[in-house]
């Protein structure tokens, strides 16, 4: 039997709190990323937030297209903030992306 670890349970709770209406397919991708080794040292709530923003940025915005067109990473991120916040709002997120937040 496969039992969830304490970290996995904490991530699941943080996901439910942050994104109450996000689709299952998106939640599963965010859950996997939030559990990745490079985020393991962070509190689950921060790992979930970073994974959520990265997932939306790459899966639901023009970020990759902007990079391909030659925009640098910071500029491309700036241009997709409103799109990210639109998705967060659609999923009834309890937090929105602050364009001045260097964390993401």
N, C-alpha and C positions, 0 to 999 in steps of 0.2 A: 504494500500500500504506500502511496506517495503522499507524504504529509508536508504541508507548507512549513517553512522555517519561520522563525519569529520575524525576520527581515521581510519575507514575502507577505506575511500577514500585515505588517506595518505598512508596506507599500500598497497593499490592497485597500486598507482603510484610508490612506492618504489619497488614493485615486478616487475612491467613492466620495470623499469630502470635497475634493477639488473639482471633479467633473461628474456631477450627478447624472447627466443625460448623454454623455458621449457614447457613440456606438461601440459595440463589443469589439469589432475588428480593430478600431483605433485604440481602445483600452488595452487590448492584448499586446499591441506593438509598444505602447507606452510602458506597460508593466515590464516587458522584457528589457527595454532600454533602461528603465529606472533600476533594475536589478543588475545591470552590467558592472563588471569589476571596477571600471574607472569612476563610478559613482558610489561605490560601496562605503567610502569613508564619510560620506555626507549623511545627514539625517534623512530619513525616508521622505519627508515632506518636500525637502529641497530637491532630492533626486527625482521625485515625481514631477515637480514643477519644471526642472531643466529638461527632463525627457519629454514632457508635454509640449513645451515650446519648440524644441528641436523637431519633434514629430510633425507638428502642425506646419512649421516652417518648410520642411522638406516634402511633406506629402500633400499639403493643401494650399500652397502659395506659389508665386512665380519666382521664389528664391533661386532655385537651380537655373532657371532661364536667365535671370539677371546676372548670375555668375558667368554663365556661358556667353553672355553678351559683353563681358569684360568689366562688370562692376566689381569693386573689391568687396570683401566680406562685410565690412561695416556698413557700406553704402547699401548693399543688397538687403541687409537686415533692417536698416532704417526704412526702406521702401515697402517692406512687408509687415510692419508692425500693425497697421490697421487691419490687414487681412487676418493676421494671427488673432487679434482681439475680436474680430468678427466670429471666428470659429469658437473662441473661448466663450463668447456671449451665447452663441447658438447652443453650446453644450452646457449652459448655465453654470459656468465656472465661477468659483468663489474669489477669483483673482484675475486681473487683467495684466497684460504686459505693459510696463512703463518704458517708454522709448529711451529714457535716460538710464535705465538699469543696465549696468555693465556685466551683470551676472550671467546674462543669457546671450 
